[in-house]
Amino acid sequence: IKGDGKFASIAAASILAKTYRDDYMLQMHEQYPQYDWASNKGYGTATHRKAIAEFGLCDEHRKSFAINPVQSSLF
């Protein structure tokens, strides 16, 4: 655990993964701006949960992850 502090290869992989995810979320924001993925990066912020309640889930949302019981009723 905490391998990124011990091994440069793990730290580099972590940075690459975050950079890739951030770029991917910007692409998803262009396709689905109503979810504000440019800001929340897919995390379950209040704004993101409100957008899900208003617009429903899109194909990019994970169907197996529920933030709270209210959201799970959307599946």
mmJSON file of the N, C-alpha and C atoms, coordinates in Angstrom:
{"data_MODEL":{"atom_site":{
"group_PDB":["ATOM","ATOM","ATOM","ATOM","ATOM","ATOM","ATOM","ATOM","ATOM","ATOM","ATOM","ATOM","ATOM","ATOM","ATOM","ATOM","ATOM","ATOM","ATOM","ATOM","ATOM","ATOM","ATOM","ATOM","ATOM","ATOM","ATOM","ATOM","ATOM","ATOM","ATOM","ATOM","ATOM","ATOM","ATOM","ATOM","ATOM","ATOM","ATOM","ATOM","ATOM","ATOM","ATOM","ATOM","ATOM","ATOM","ATOM","ATOM","ATOM","ATOM","ATOM","ATOM","ATOM","ATOM","ATOM","ATOM","ATOM","ATOM","ATOM","ATOM","ATOM","ATOM","ATOM","ATOM","ATOM","ATOM","ATOM","ATOM","ATOM","ATOM","ATOM","ATOM","ATOM","ATOM","ATOM","ATOM","ATOM","ATOM","ATOM","ATOM","ATOM","ATOM","ATOM","ATOM","ATOM","ATOM","ATOM","ATOM","ATOM","ATOM","ATOM","ATOM","ATOM","ATOM","ATOM","ATOM","ATOM","ATOM","ATOM","ATOM","ATOM","ATOM","ATOM","ATOM","ATOM","ATOM","ATOM","ATOM","ATOM","ATOM","ATOM","ATOM","ATOM","ATOM","ATOM","ATOM","ATOM","ATOM","ATOM","ATOM","ATOM","ATOM","ATOM","ATOM","ATOM","ATOM","ATOM","ATOM","ATOM","ATOM","ATOM","ATOM","ATOM","ATOM","ATOM","ATOM","ATOM","ATOM","ATOM","ATOM","ATOM","ATOM","ATOM","ATOM","ATOM","ATOM","ATOM","ATOM","ATOM","ATOM","ATOM","ATOM","ATOM","ATOM","ATOM","ATOM","ATOM","ATOM","ATOM","ATOM","ATOM","ATOM","ATOM","ATOM","ATOM","ATOM","ATOM","ATOM","ATOM","ATOM","ATOM","ATOM","ATOM","ATOM","ATOM","ATOM","ATOM","ATOM","ATOM","ATOM","ATOM","ATOM","ATOM","ATOM","ATOM","ATOM","ATOM","ATOM","ATOM","ATOM","ATOM","ATOM","ATOM","ATOM","ATOM","ATOM","ATOM","ATOM","ATOM","ATOM","ATOM","ATOM","ATOM","ATOM","ATOM","ATOM","ATOM","ATOM","ATOM","ATOM","ATOM","ATOM","ATOM","ATOM","ATOM","ATOM","ATOM","ATOM","ATOM","ATOM","ATOM","ATOM","ATOM","ATOM","ATOM"],
"id":[1,2,3,4,5,6,7,8,9,10,11,12,13,14,15,16,17,18,19,20,21,22,23,24,25,26,27,28,29,30,31,32,33,34,35,36,37,38,39,40,41,42,43,44,45,46,47,48,49,50,51,52,53,54,55,56,57,58,59,60,61,62,63,64,65,66,67,68,69,70,71,72,73,74,75,76,77,78,79,80,81,82,83,84,85,86,87,88,89,90,91,92,93,94,95,96,97,98,99,100,101,102,103,104,105,106,107,108,109,110,111,112,113,114,115,116,117,118,119,120,121,122,123,124,125,126,127,128,129,130,131,132,133,134,135,136,137,138,139,140,141,142,143,144,145,146,147,148,149,150,151,152,153,154,155,156,157,158,159,160,161,162,163,164,165,166,167,168,169,170,171,172,173,174,175,176,177,178,179,180,181,182,183,184,185,186,187,188,189,190,191,192,193,194,195,196,197,198,199,200,201,202,203,204,205,206,207,208,209,210,211,212,213,214,215,216,217,218,219,220,221,222,223,224,225],
"type_symbol":["N","C","C","N","C","C","N","C","C","N","C","C","N","C","C","N","C","C","N","C","C","N","C","C","N","C","C","N","C","C","N","C","C","N","C","C","N","C","C","N","C","C","N","C","C","N","C","C","N","C","C","N","C","C","N","C","C","N","C","C","N","C","C","N","C","C","N","C","C","N","C","C","N","C","C","N","C","C","N","C","C","N","C","C","N","C","C","N","C","C","N","C","C","N","C","C","N","C","C","N","C","C","N","C","C","N","C","C","N","C","C","N","C","C","N","C","C","N","C","C","N","C","C","N","C","C","N","C","C","N","C","C","N","C","C","N","C","C","N","C","C","N","C","C","N","C","C","N","C","C","N","C","C","N","C","C","N","C","C","N","C","C","N","C","C","N","C","C","N","C","C","N","C","C","N","C","C","N","C","C","N","C","C","N","C","C","N","C","C","N","C","C","N","C","C","N","C","C","N","C","C","N","C","C","N","C","C","N","C","C","N","C","C","N","C","C","N","C","C","N","C","C","N","C","C"],
"label_atom_id":["N","CA","C","N","CA","C","N","CA","C","N","CA","C","N","CA","C","N","CA","C","N","CA","C","N","CA","C","N","CA","C","N","CA","C","N","CA","C","N","CA","C","N","CA","C","N","CA","C","N","CA","C","N","CA","C","N","CA","C","N","CA","C","N","CA","C","N","CA","C","N","CA","C","N","CA","C","N","CA","C","N","CA","C","N","CA","C","N","CA","C","N","CA","C","N","CA","C","N","CA","C","N","CA","C","N","CA","C","N","CA","C","N","CA","C","N","CA","C","N","CA","C","N","CA","C","N","CA","C","N","CA","C","N","CA","C","N","CA","C","N","CA","C","N","CA","C","N","CA","C","N","CA","C","N","CA","C","N","CA","C","N","CA","C","N","CA","C","N","CA","C","N","CA","C","N","CA","C","N","CA","C","N","CA","C","N","CA","C","N","CA","C","N","CA","C","N","CA","C","N","CA","C","N","CA","C","N","CA","C","N","CA","C","N","CA","C","N","CA","C","N","CA","C","N","CA","C","N","CA","C","N","CA","C","N","CA","C","N","CA","C","N","CA","C","N","CA","C","N","CA","C","N","CA","C","N","CA","C","N","CA","C"],
"label_alt_id":[null,null,null,null,null,null,null,null,null,null,null,null,null,null,null,null,null,null,null,null,null,null,null,null,null,null,null,null,null,null,null,null,null,null,null,null,null,null,null,null,null,null,null,null,null,null,null,null,null,null,null,null,null,null,null,null,null,null,null,null,null,null,null,null,null,null,null,null,null,null,null,null,null,null,null,null,null,null,null,null,null,null,null,null,null,null,null,null,null,null,null,null,null,null,null,null,null,null,null,null,null,null,null,null,null,null,null,null,null,null,null,null,null,null,null,null,null,null,null,null,null,null,null,null,null,null,null,null,null,null,null,null,null,null,null,null,null,null,null,null,null,null,null,null,null,null,null,null,null,null,null,null,null,null,null,null,null,null,null,null,null,null,null,null,null,null,null,null,null,null,null,null,null,null,null,null,null,null,null,null,null,null,null,null,null,null,null,null,null,null,null,null,null,null,null,null,null,null,null,null,null,null,null,null,null,null,null,null,null,null,null,null,null,null,null,null,null,null,null,null,null,null,null,null,null],
"label_comp_id":["ILE","ILE","ILE","LYS","LYS","LYS","GLY","GLY","GLY","ASP","ASP","ASP","GLY","GLY","GLY","LYS","LYS","LYS","PHE","PHE","PHE","ALA","ALA","ALA","SER","SER","SER","ILE","ILE","ILE","ALA","ALA","ALA","ALA","ALA","ALA","ALA","ALA","ALA","SER","SER","SER","ILE","ILE","ILE","LEU","LEU","LEU","ALA","ALA","ALA","LYS","LYS","LYS","THR","THR","THR","TYR","TYR","TYR","ARG","ARG","ARG","ASP","ASP","ASP","ASP","ASP","ASP","TYR","TYR","TYR","MET","MET","MET","LEU","LEU","LEU","GLN","GLN","GLN","MET","MET","MET","HIS","HIS","HIS","GLU","GLU","GLU","GLN","GLN","GLN","TYR","TYR","TYR","PRO","PRO","PRO","GLN","GLN","GLN","TYR","TYR","TYR","ASP","ASP","ASP","TRP","TRP","TRP","ALA","ALA","ALA","SER","SER","SER","ASN","ASN","ASN","LYS","LYS","LYS","GLY","GLY","GLY","TYR","TYR","TYR","GLY","GLY","GLY","THR","THR","THR","ALA","ALA","ALA","THR","THR","THR","HIS","HIS","HIS","ARG","ARG","ARG","LYS","LYS","LYS","ALA","ALA","ALA","ILE","ILE","ILE","ALA","ALA","ALA","GLU","GLU","GLU","PHE","PHE","PHE","GLY","GLY","GLY","LEU","LEU","LEU","CYS","CYS","CYS","ASP","ASP","ASP","GLU","GLU","GLU","HIS","HIS","HIS","ARG","ARG","ARG","LYS","LYS","LYS","SER","SER","SER","PHE","PHE","PHE","ALA","ALA","ALA","ILE","ILE","ILE","ASN","ASN","ASN","PRO","PRO","PRO","VAL","VAL","VAL","GLN","GLN","GLN","SER","SER","SER","SER","SER","SER","LEU","LEU","LEU","PHE","PHE","PHE"],
"label_asym_id":["A","A","A","A","A","A","A","A","A","A","A","A","A","A","A","A","A","A","A","A","A","A","A","A","A","A","A","A","A","A","A","A","A","A","A","A","A","A","A","A","A","A","A","A","A","A","A","A","A","A","A","A","A","A","A","A","A","A","A","A","A","A","A","A","A","A","A","A","A","A","A","A","A","A","A","A","A","A","A","A","A","A","A","A","A","A","A","A","A","A","A","A","A","A","A","A","A","A","A","A","A","A","A","A","A","A","A","A","A","A","A","A","A","A","A","A","A","A","A","A","A","A","A","A","A","A","A","A","A","A","A","A","A","A","A","A","A","A","A","A","A","A","A","A","A","A","A","A","A","A","A","A","A","A","A","A","A","A","A","A","A","A","A","A","A","A","A","A","A","A","A","A","A","A","A","A","A","A","A","A","A","A","A","A","A","A","A","A","A","A","A","A","A","A","A","A","A","A","A","A","A","A","A","A","A","A","A","A","A","A","A","A","A","A","A","A","A","A","A","A","A","A","A","A","A"],
"label_entity_id":["1","1","1","1","1","1","1","1","1","1","1","1","1","1","1","1","1","1","1","1","1","1","1","1","1","1","1","1","1","1","1","1","1","1","1","1","1","1","1","1","1","1","1","1","1","1","1","1","1","1","1","1","1","1","1","1","1","1","1","1","1","1","1","1","1","1","1","1","1","1","1","1","1","1","1","1","1","1","1","1","1","1","1","1","1","1","1","1","1","1","1","1","1","1","1","1","1","1","1","1","1","1","1","1","1","1","1","1","1","1","1","1","1","1","1","1","1","1","1","1","1","1","1","1","1","1","1","1","1","1","1","1","1","1","1","1","1","1","1","1","1","1","1","1","1","1","1","1","1","1","1","1","1","1","1","1","1","1","1","1","1","1","1","1","1","1","1","1","1","1","1","1","1","1","1","1","1","1","1","1","1","1","1","1","1","1","1","1","1","1","1","1","1","1","1","1","1","1","1","1","1","1","1","1","1","1","1","1","1","1","1","1","1","1","1","1","1","1","1","1","1","1","1","1","1"],
"label_seq_id":[1,1,1,2,2,2,3,3,3,4,4,4,5,5,5,6,6,6,7,7,7,8,8,8,9,9,9,10,10,10,11,11,11,12,12,12,13,13,13,14,14,14,15,15,15,16,16,16,17,17,17,18,18,18,19,19,19,20,20,20,21,21,21,22,22,22,23,23,23,24,24,24,25,25,25,26,26,26,27,27,27,28,28,28,29,29,29,30,30,30,31,31,31,32,32,32,33,33,33,34,34,34,35,35,35,36,36,36,37,37,37,38,38,38,39,39,39,40,40,40,41,41,41,42,42,42,43,43,43,44,44,44,45,45,45,46,46,46,47,47,47,48,48,48,49,49,49,50,50,50,51,51,51,52,52,52,53,53,53,54,54,54,55,55,55,56,56,56,57,57,57,58,58,58,59,59,59,60,60,60,61,61,61,62,62,62,63,63,63,64,64,64,65,65,65,66,66,66,67,67,67,68,68,68,69,69,69,70,70,70,71,71,71,72,72,72,73,73,73,74,74,74,75,75,75],
"pdbx_PDB_ins_code":[null,null,null,null,null,null,null,null,null,null,null,null,null,null,null,null,null,null,null,null,null,null,null,null,null,null,null,null,null,null,null,null,null,null,null,null,null,null,null,null,null,null,null,null,null,null,null,null,null,null,null,null,null,null,null,null,null,null,null,null,null,null,null,null,null,null,null,null,null,null,null,null,null,null,null,null,null,null,null,null,null,null,null,null,null,null,null,null,null,null,null,null,null,null,null,null,null,null,null,null,null,null,null,null,null,null,null,null,null,null,null,null,null,null,null,null,null,null,null,null,null,null,null,null,null,null,null,null,null,null,null,null,null,null,null,null,null,null,null,null,null,null,null,null,null,null,null,null,null,null,null,null,null,null,null,null,null,null,null,null,null,null,null,null,null,null,null,null,null,null,null,null,null,null,null,null,null,null,null,null,null,null,null,null,null,null,null,null,null,null,null,null,null,null,null,null,null,null,null,null,null,null,null,null,null,null,null,null,null,null,null,null,null,null,null,null,null,null,null,null,null,null,null,null,null],
"Cartn_x":[0.851,0.0,0.9,0.405,1.166,2.366,2.157,3.227,3.693,2.804,3.217,4.277,4.381,5.431,6.727,6.672,7.847,8.447,7.608,8.066,7.676,8.668,8.42,7.471,7.544,6.672,5.204,4.926,3.54,3.078,3.936,3.589,3.308,4.144,3.948,2.646,2.35,1.1,-0.101,-0.008,-1.102,-1.345,-0.274,-0.396,-0.98,-0.501,-1.028,-2.512,-2.903,-4.311,-5.188,-4.745,-5.536,-5.636,-4.528,-4.532,-5.468,-5.41,-6.292,-7.75,-8.049,-9.431,-9.924,-9.104,-9.51,-9.819,-8.979,-9.228,-10.514,-10.713,-11.919,-13.169,-13.109,-14.27,-14.567,-13.551,-13.795,-14.504,-14.127,-14.826,-16.281,-16.505,-17.873,-18.689,-18.021,-18.716,-19.197,-18.387,-18.81,-20.016,-20.071,-21.176,-22.416,-22.21,-23.316,-23.089,-23.178,-22.856,-23.769,-24.959,-25.905,-25.403,-24.444,-23.922,-22.709,-22.205,-21.092,-19.842,-19.543,-18.388,-17.065,-17.03,-15.793,-15.392,-16.38,-16.1,-16.046,-17.006,-17.089,-16.313,-15.836,-15.038,-15.724,-17.052,-17.796,-18.093,-17.577,-17.857,-19.278,-19.834,-21.232,-21.473,-21.13,-21.39,-22.894,-23.294,-24.718,-25.246,-24.46,-24.877,-25.029,-24.105,-24.168,-25.387,-25.634,-26.81,-28.103,-28.126,-29.311,-29.537,-28.463,-28.586,-29.093,-28.628,-29.114,-30.604,-31.025,-32.451,-33.275,-32.722,-33.457,-33.421,-32.254,-32.078,-31.988,-31.878,-31.687,-30.236,-29.961,-28.611,-28.368,-27.132,-26.761,-25.973,-25.584,-24.85,-23.504,-22.954,-21.636,-21.693,-22.856,-22.963,-22.846,-22.131,-22.063,-23.403,-23.97,-25.289,-25.197,-24.004,-23.844,-23.453,-23.296,-22.836,-23.949,-24.368,-25.417,-24.816,-25.022,-24.519,-25.38,-26.661,-27.585,-28.823,-29.696,-30.871,-31.784,-31.874,-32.726,-32.193,-30.87,-30.284,-30.481,-30.382,-30.506,-31.887,-32.88,-34.209,-34.257,-33.219,-33.162,-32.777,-32.22,-31.767,-32.947],
"Cartn_y":[-1.17,0.0,1.238,2.303,3.544,3.318,2.445,2.119,3.297,4.277,5.424,6.256,6.121,6.806,6.026,4.753,3.887,3.586,3.557,3.139,4.178,4.642,5.658,5.15,3.863,3.328,3.386,3.137,3.212,4.664,5.57,6.995,7.481,7.069,7.482,6.931,5.673,5.07,5.792,6.186,6.912,8.258,8.959,10.256,10.08,9.084,8.831,8.475,7.651,7.256,8.465,9.328,10.513,11.451,11.653,12.523,11.985,10.674,10.053,10.224,9.968,10.088,11.528,12.484,13.889,14.249,13.814,14.073,13.391,12.161,11.413,12.114,12.608,13.283,14.588,15.265,16.461,16.095,14.964,14.492,14.159,13.524,13.174,14.432,15.466,16.728,17.352,17.248,17.793,17.045,15.752,14.933,15.064,15.205,15.267,16.432,17.673,18.812,18.949,18.384,18.529,17.894,16.976,16.326,17.049,18.067,18.899,18.083,17.113,16.255,16.994,18.153,18.937,19.365,19.579,20.012,18.858,17.945,16.912,15.643,15.503,14.35,13.016,13.045,11.805,11.469,12.26,12.003,12.434,11.849,12.075,13.355,14.472,15.758,16.018,16.978,17.323,17.74,18.508,18.951,17.771,16.83,15.654,14.8,14.592,13.81,14.503,15.828,16.572,16.389,16.417,16.215,14.81,13.815,12.446,12.379,13.04,13.045,13.723,14.786,15.542,14.877,14.382,13.868,12.346,11.688,10.238,9.889,8.612,8.138,8.082,8.304,8.108,6.8,6.441,5.193,5.168,6.316,6.38,6.182,6.287,6.075,4.597,4.307,2.925,2.573,1.503,1.103,0.363,-0.088,-0.901,-0.086,1.218,2.039,2.982,2.87,3.747,4.654,5.942,6.899,6.864,6.74,6.679,5.902,5.531,4.732,5.403,6.719,7.411,7.192,7.299,7.115,5.69,4.712,3.331,3.053,3.857,3.668,4.11,4.819,5.262,4.13,3.042,1.937,1.113],
"Cartn_z":[0.0,0.0,0.0,-0.59,-0.766,-1.678,-2.653,-3.589,-4.406,-4.632,-5.443,-4.733,-3.411,-2.667,-2.626,-3.023,-2.958,-4.326,-5.345,-6.666,-7.714,-8.455,-9.481,-10.558,-10.882,-11.937,-11.524,-10.249,-9.771,-9.76,-9.32,-9.316,-10.733,-11.682,-13.076,-13.63,-13.338,-13.813,-13.228,-11.969,-11.322,-12.001,-12.309,-12.985,-14.38,-15.108,-16.452,-16.41,-15.455,-15.341,-15.036,-14.128,-13.787,-14.982,-15.681,-16.855,-17.928,-18.163,-19.148,-18.736,-17.463,-16.992,-17.111,-16.736,-16.851,-18.303,-19.229,-20.652,-21.119,-20.674,-21.043,-20.511,-19.279,-18.702,-19.441,-19.95,-20.762,-22.061,-22.654,-23.855,-23.532,-22.412,-22.015,-21.723,-21.195,-20.935,-22.245,-23.288,-24.584,-25.125,-24.876,-25.368,-24.48,-23.182,-22.216,-21.246,-21.693,-20.823,-19.612,-19.69,-18.585,-17.282,-17.363,-16.156,-15.568,-16.243,-15.773,-15.447,-16.301,-16.062,-16.148,-16.772,-16.813,-15.408,-14.55,-13.18,-12.187,-12.267,-11.225,-11.549,-12.779,-13.214,-12.941,-12.865,-12.674,-11.233,-10.31,-8.901,-8.574,-7.549,-7.192,-6.419,-7.013,-6.371,-6.343,-5.551,-5.475,-6.846,-7.585,-8.918,-9.868,-9.795,-10.664,-10.318,-9.032,-8.616,-9.036,-8.971,-9.401,-10.904,-11.684,-13.135,-13.446,-12.695,-12.893,-12.596,-11.524,-11.18,-12.271,-12.863,-13.879,-15.257,-15.662,-17.025,-17.112,-15.97,-15.973,-16.255,-16.337,-16.611,-18.113,-18.512,-19.912,-20.015,-21.213,-21.419,-20.702,-20.402,-19.756,-18.246,-17.645,-16.201,-15.864,-14.774,-14.298,-13.676,-14.115,-13.619,-12.282,-11.915,-10.706,-9.483,-9.621,-8.513,-8.083,-6.837,-6.311,-5.247,-5.394,-4.416,-3.163,-3.368,-2.239,-2.673,-1.739,-2.109,-3.131,-3.123,-4.084,-5.49,-5.655,-6.98,-7.465,-6.58,-7.033,-7.599,-7.238,-7.809,-9.27,-9.733,-11.123,-12.067,-11.535,-12.373,-12.735],
"occupancy":[1.0,1.0,1.0,1.0,1.0,1.0,1.0,1.0,1.0,1.0,1.0,1.0,1.0,1.0,1.0,1.0,1.0,1.0,1.0,1.0,1.0,1.0,1.0,1.0,1.0,1.0,1.0,1.0,1.0,1.0,1.0,1.0,1.0,1.0,1.0,1.0,1.0,1.0,1.0,1.0,1.0,1.0,1.0,1.0,1.0,1.0,1.0,1.0,1.0,1.0,1.0,1.0,1.0,1.0,1.0,1.0,1.0,1.0,1.0,1.0,1.0,1.0,1.0,1.0,1.0,1.0,1.0,1.0,1.0,1.0,1.0,1.0,1.0,1.0,1.0,1.0,1.0,1.0,1.0,1.0,1.0,1.0,1.0,1.0,1.0,1.0,1.0,1.0,1.0,1.0,1.0,1.0,1.0,1.0,1.0,1.0,1.0,1.0,1.0,1.0,1.0,1.0,1.0,1.0,1.0,1.0,1.0,1.0,1.0,1.0,1.0,1.0,1.0,1.0,1.0,1.0,1.0,1.0,1.0,1.0,1.0,1.0,1.0,1.0,1.0,1.0,1.0,1.0,1.0,1.0,1.0,1.0,1.0,1.0,1.0,1.0,1.0,1.0,1.0,1.0,1.0,1.0,1.0,1.0,1.0,1.0,1.0,1.0,1.0,1.0,1.0,1.0,1.0,1.0,1.0,1.0,1.0,1.0,1.0,1.0,1.0,1.0,1.0,1.0,1.0,1.0,1.0,1.0,1.0,1.0,1.0,1.0,1.0,1.0,1.0,1.0,1.0,1.0,1.0,1.0,1.0,1.0,1.0,1.0,1.0,1.0,1.0,1.0,1.0,1.0,1.0,1.0,1.0,1.0,1.0,1.0,1.0,1.0,1.0,1.0,1.0,1.0,1.0,1.0,1.0,1.0,1.0,1.0,1.0,1.0,1.0,1.0,1.0,1.0,1.0,1.0,1.0,1.0,1.0,1.0,1.0,1.0,1.0,1.0,1.0],
"B_iso_or_equiv":[0.0,0.0,0.0,0.0,0.0,0.0,0.0,0.0,0.0,0.0,0.0,0.0,0.0,0.0,0.0,0.0,0.0,0.0,0.0,0.0,0.0,0.0,0.0,0.0,0.0,0.0,0.0,0.0,0.0,0.0,0.0,0.0,0.0,0.0,0.0,0.0,0.0,0.0,0.0,0.0,0.0,0.0,0.0,0.0,0.0,0.0,0.0,0.0,0.0,0.0,0.0,0.0,0.0,0.0,0.0,0.0,0.0,0.0,0.0,0.0,0.0,0.0,0.0,0.0,0.0,0.0,0.0,0.0,0.0,0.0,0.0,0.0,0.0,0.0,0.0,0.0,0.0,0.0,0.0,0.0,0.0,0.0,0.0,0.0,0.0,0.0,0.0,0.0,0.0,0.0,0.0,0.0,0.0,0.0,0.0,0.0,0.0,0.0,0.0,0.0,0.0,0.0,0.0,0.0,0.0,0.0,0.0,0.0,0.0,0.0,0.0,0.0,0.0,0.0,0.0,0.0,0.0,0.0,0.0,0.0,0.0,0.0,0.0,0.0,0.0,0.0,0.0,0.0,0.0,0.0,0.0,0.0,0.0,0.0,0.0,0.0,0.0,0.0,0.0,0.0,0.0,0.0,0.0,0.0,0.0,0.0,0.0,0.0,0.0,0.0,0.0,0.0,0.0,0.0,0.0,0.0,0.0,0.0,0.0,0.0,0.0,0.0,0.0,0.0,0.0,0.0,0.0,0.0,0.0,0.0,0.0,0.0,0.0,0.0,0.0,0.0,0.0,0.0,0.0,0.0,0.0,0.0,0.0,0.0,0.0,0.0,0.0,0.0,0.0,0.0,0.0,0.0,0.0,0.0,0.0,0.0,0.0,0.0,0.0,0.0,0.0,0.0,0.0,0.0,0.0,0.0,0.0,0.0,0.0,0.0,0.0,0.0,0.0,0.0,0.0,0.0,0.0,0.0,0.0,0.0,0.0,0.0,0.0,0.0,0.0],
"pdbx_formal_charge":[null,null,null,null,null,null,null,null,null,null,null,null,null,null,null,null,null,null,null,null,null,null,null,null,null,null,null,null,null,null,null,null,null,null,null,null,null,null,null,null,null,null,null,null,null,null,null,null,null,null,null,null,null,null,null,null,null,null,null,null,null,null,null,null,null,null,null,null,null,null,null,null,null,null,null,null,null,null,null,null,null,null,null,null,null,null,null,null,null,null,null,null,null,null,null,null,null,null,null,null,null,null,null,null,null,null,null,null,null,null,null,null,null,null,null,null,null,null,null,null,null,null,null,null,null,null,null,null,null,null,null,null,null,null,null,null,null,null,null,null,null,null,null,null,null,null,null,null,null,null,null,null,null,null,null,null,null,null,null,null,null,null,null,null,null,null,null,null,null,null,null,null,null,null,null,null,null,null,null,null,null,null,null,null,null,null,null,null,null,null,null,null,null,null,null,null,null,null,null,null,null,null,null,null,null,null,null,null,null,null,null,null,null,null,null,null,null,null,null,null,null,null,null,null,null],
"auth_seq_id":[1,1,1,2,2,2,3,3,3,4,4,4,5,5,5,6,6,6,7,7,7,8,8,8,9,9,9,10,10,10,11,11,11,12,12,12,13,13,13,14,14,14,15,15,15,16,16,16,17,17,17,18,18,18,19,19,19,20,20,20,21,21,21,22,22,22,23,23,23,24,24,24,25,25,25,26,26,26,27,27,27,28,28,28,29,29,29,30,30,30,31,31,31,32,32,32,33,33,33,34,34,34,35,35,35,36,36,36,37,37,37,38,38,38,39,39,39,40,40,40,41,41,41,42,42,42,43,43,43,44,44,44,45,45,45,46,46,46,47,47,47,48,48,48,49,49,49,50,50,50,51,51,51,52,52,52,53,53,53,54,54,54,55,55,55,56,56,56,57,57,57,58,58,58,59,59,59,60,60,60,61,61,61,62,62,62,63,63,63,64,64,64,65,65,65,66,66,66,67,67,67,68,68,68,69,69,69,70,70,70,71,71,71,72,72,72,73,73,73,74,74,74,75,75,75],
"auth_comp_id":["ILE","ILE","ILE","LYS","LYS","LYS","GLY","GLY","GLY","ASP","ASP","ASP","GLY","GLY","GLY","LYS","LYS","LYS","PHE","PHE","PHE","ALA","ALA","ALA","SER","SER","SER","ILE","ILE","ILE","ALA","ALA","ALA","ALA","ALA","ALA","ALA","ALA","ALA","SER","SER","SER","ILE","ILE","ILE","LEU","LEU","LEU","ALA","ALA","ALA","LYS","LYS","LYS","THR","THR","THR","TYR","TYR","TYR","ARG","ARG","ARG","ASP","ASP","ASP","ASP","ASP","ASP","TYR","TYR","TYR","MET","MET","MET","LEU","LEU","LEU","GLN","GLN","GLN","MET","MET","MET","HIS","HIS","HIS","GLU","GLU","GLU","GLN","GLN","GLN","TYR","TYR","TYR","PRO","PRO","PRO","GLN","GLN","GLN","TYR","TYR","TYR","ASP","ASP","ASP","TRP","TRP","TRP","ALA","ALA","ALA","SER","SER","SER","ASN","ASN","ASN","LYS","LYS","LYS","GLY","GLY","GLY","TYR","TYR","TYR","GLY","GLY","GLY","THR","THR","THR","ALA","ALA","ALA","THR","THR","THR","HIS","HIS","HIS","ARG","ARG","ARG","LYS","LYS","LYS","ALA","ALA","ALA","ILE","ILE","ILE","ALA","ALA","ALA","GLU","GLU","GLU","PHE","PHE","PHE","GLY","GLY","GLY","LEU","LEU","LEU","CYS","CYS","CYS","ASP","ASP","ASP","GLU","GLU","GLU","HIS","HIS","HIS","ARG","ARG","ARG","LYS","LYS","LYS","SER","SER","SER","PHE","PHE","PHE","ALA","ALA","ALA","ILE","ILE","ILE","ASN","ASN","ASN","PRO","PRO","PRO","VAL","VAL","VAL","GLN","GLN","GLN","SER","SER","SER","SER","SER","SER","LEU","LEU","LEU","PHE","PHE","PHE"],
"auth_asym_id":["A","A","A","A","A","A","A","A","A","A","A","A","A","A","A","A","A","A","A","A","A","A","A","A","A","A","A","A","A","A","A","A","A","A","A","A","A","A","A","A","A","A","A","A","A","A","A","A","A","A","A","A","A","A","A","A","A","A","A","A","A","A","A","A","A","A","A","A","A","A","A","A","A","A","A","A","A","A","A","A","A","A","A","A","A","A","A","A","A","A","A","A","A","A","A","A","A","A","A","A","A","A","A","A","A","A","A","A","A","A","A","A","A","A","A","A","A","A","A","A","A","A","A","A","A","A","A","A","A","A","A","A","A","A","A","A","A","A","A","A","A","A","A","A","A","A","A","A","A","A","A","A","A","A","A","A","A","A","A","A","A","A","A","A","A","A","A","A","A","A","A","A","A","A","A","A","A","A","A","A","A","A","A","A","A","A","A","A","A","A","A","A","A","A","A","A","A","A","A","A","A","A","A","A","A","A","A","A","A","A","A","A","A","A","A","A","A","A","A","A","A","A","A","A","A"],
"auth_atom_id":["N","CA","C","N","CA","C","N","CA","C","N","CA","C","N","CA","C","N","CA","C","N","CA","C","N","CA","C","N","CA","C","N","CA","C","N","CA","C","N","CA","C","N","CA","C","N","CA","C","N","CA","C","N","CA","C","N","CA","C","N","CA","C","N","CA","C","N","CA","C","N","CA","C","N","CA","C","N","CA","C","N","CA","C","N","CA","C","N","CA","C","N","CA","C","N","CA","C","N","CA","C","N","CA","C","N","CA","C","N","CA","C","N","CA","C","N","CA","C","N","CA","C","N","CA","C","N","CA","C","N","CA","C","N","CA","C","N","CA","C","N","CA","C","N","CA","C","N","CA","C","N","CA","C","N","CA","C","N","CA","C","N","CA","C","N","CA","C","N","CA","C","N","CA","C","N","CA","C","N","CA","C","N","CA","C","N","CA","C","N","CA","C","N","CA","C","N","CA","C","N","CA","C","N","CA","C","N","CA","C","N","CA","C","N","CA","C","N","CA","C","N","CA","C","N","CA","C","N","CA","C","N","CA","C","N","CA","C","N","CA","C","N","CA","C","N","CA","C","N","CA","C","N","CA","C","N","CA","C","N","CA","C"],
"pdbx_PDB_model_num":[1,1,1,1,1,1,1,1,1,1,1,1,1,1,1,1,1,1,1,1,1,1,1,1,1,1,1,1,1,1,1,1,1,1,1,1,1,1,1,1,1,1,1,1,1,1,1,1,1,1,1,1,1,1,1,1,1,1,1,1,1,1,1,1,1,1,1,1,1,1,1,1,1,1,1,1,1,1,1,1,1,1,1,1,1,1,1,1,1,1,1,1,1,1,1,1,1,1,1,1,1,1,1,1,1,1,1,1,1,1,1,1,1,1,1,1,1,1,1,1,1,1,1,1,1,1,1,1,1,1,1,1,1,1,1,1,1,1,1,1,1,1,1,1,1,1,1,1,1,1,1,1,1,1,1,1,1,1,1,1,1,1,1,1,1,1,1,1,1,1,1,1,1,1,1,1,1,1,1,1,1,1,1,1,1,1,1,1,1,1,1,1,1,1,1,1,1,1,1,1,1,1,1,1,1,1,1,1,1,1,1,1,1,1,1,1,1,1,1,1,1,1,1,1,1]
}}}
